[in-house]
Amino acid sequence: MTVRSEVVARLTGRAVSDERPLSGALAEVTLDDGRVVVVKRSDAPGAAQAEAAGLRWLASAGSVRVPAVHGHEEGWLVIDRVPHGRPGPEAAVRLGRDLARLHAAGAPAFGAAQPGGPSNAYIGLAPMRNEPGTDWPRWYAGQRVLPYLRRAVDEGTFRSGEAVVVERLCERLPELA
């Protein structure tokens, strides 16, 4: 039995009958009752906790279907697999309405950490700080765009001259939004 299977069995309370790796950090795991779950591995501190809290928060709005969380521990997250749906006009309209209801459910502030979630979180492998703010354009520029822009410049993905264009856009964001 792999470490992944042991984690899934512990967090679901079910034996594992099959594993299908999807990537180095992601796999579909079939339980002994036939259900399929997804197990994710992240080395980013608190990432599994943050994702679990975020999924639970999204689910609490009762609008958009999100995977149920079976649990998380030490960088592992086990969630239900959401089956593929059929794309089409009806599905697009339903998704749009569901997302509108999700956004209407709101949060206490822009950047508020999800209930039970950490203030320090991640977007992929990039660290992200959840600090509440009241002015969306300034908060978005200062908390979401500029930290990643600085990182991109430091890592050589953007040149300083290119970053100036994004910085100017961030300065104008209050009037544009």
N, C-alpha and C positions, 0 to 999 in steps of 0.2 A: 504494500500500500504506500502510495506517495504521500509526502507531507501535505500536498494539496488535498488529497482524498481524506486524510485525517482531519484537516481543518473543516472541510465540508461536512463530514460525519458529525463532528463535535458541534458545529453551529446549527445544523439542521435536525440532529437527532436521528438521522437515517443512514443506512449503509449506502456506500457508493457502488454502483454496478458498472459504470463506464466513465471514462474521461476522454475529452477531445480538445487538445490544445488549440487555441485560436491564434495565440501569439506567445511571446515569452512571459507576458504578465497576465494573460487572460485565457480562460478555458471554460468550456461547457462540460458540466458534470451531470450524469444521469444517476438519480437516486434509485433505491431498490423498489420504490413504488411507481417508477416510470416518469416522475417529474424531472424536468431539466432545470438546473440552476447554473448561474454564471459565477465563477470565482475569479477575483481580481487580486493581484499582488502589487503592492507599491512600497518602495523603500522610502518614500517621502514621509517624514514624521507627521502623524496625525491625519494623513490623507484618507485612510479608510474610515476613520471616525467622522471626518468632515463629510465625505460622500454619503455615508449612512445617515447622518443627521439631515443632510440636504434632501435626500430621497424621502425620508420620513416627513419632512416639512412640506415638500411638494405634494405628497400623497394626502396630507391632512387637509388640503384645499378641496379635495374630492372632485377635481375637474379633469386633469389629464392623467391618463393611466401611466403609472411609473412602476418599476419593479419593486416588489416587496423585499424588504431587507431581512435576511435570516440572521445576520449578525456580522461582527467584525472583531478582529483581534490581531495585534502586532503586525499590521500592514496587510492583512487579508480581509477581504470583503466578500460576502456571499449573498447574492440577490437572485430573485426569480428571473428566468429568461422571459422576455416579452416576445411572443411570437410575431412573425412578420405579418403585416396586413397587406391588403390589396390597395395600391394607390389608385386614385381616381378623383373625380370632382367631388363626390359625396364625402370621401375621406378628408379631402383638403378643407372643405367647409366645416366639417366636424372638428378637425384639428384647430382651425382658426377660432371657432367659438370656444373650444375647450381652453385654448391658450388665453383668450380674453378673460374667461372666468378665473383662470389661474392668476393672471396679473391683477385682476380686481380684488382677489383675496388679500393681496398686499403684504407688506412687511412693515415693521415699526419704523424703519428708516432705510435709506439707500445704504448698502454695504453692511447691514446688520447681519451678524452671524446667525446661522440657523439655530433654533432651539436645540440645546445639547451639543452643538458643534463648537469647534475651536475658533478663536479669533485669527489664529495663524492657520492658513489653509493653502491650497495649491490649485492652479489651473494647469493640468498636466503635471509637468515637473517644475513649473515656475511658481515660486512662493507668492502668496497673495495674502494681504492683510484685510480682514473684515472689520472695518472701522465705520461706524454709522455716520451719516452726513445728511443734511437737509436740502442742500442745493445740488440737484442732480448733475448739471453740466460741470460745475467745478469739482464735485466729488468724483465723477467719472474720469475726468481728465487727470486729477491728482492721484486717485487710487487705482485706476485700472489702465490708463493709457501711458502716462509718463513713466511709471516705474518700469514697465516692460520696454519702453523706448530707450530708457537709460541702459537697461541690461543689453538690449540689442546693439547699442553703440559700443558698450564695453566689450562685448563678445565679437565685434567686427561685422555683425550682420547688417547694420546701418552705418553709414558714414555720418560724421557730425553735420556736414552740409545738408544731407538728406533729412536728418532729424529735425532741423530747423523748420522744415515745412510742417511737420506734425506738431511741433511746439506752437507754431503760429495758429494752426487749426485749434489746438487746445485753448489758446488764449481767446479765440473767437467763439468757442463752443457755447458760452452763455447766450450770446446774441443769436447764434444759429439754431439753438434748440428752443 
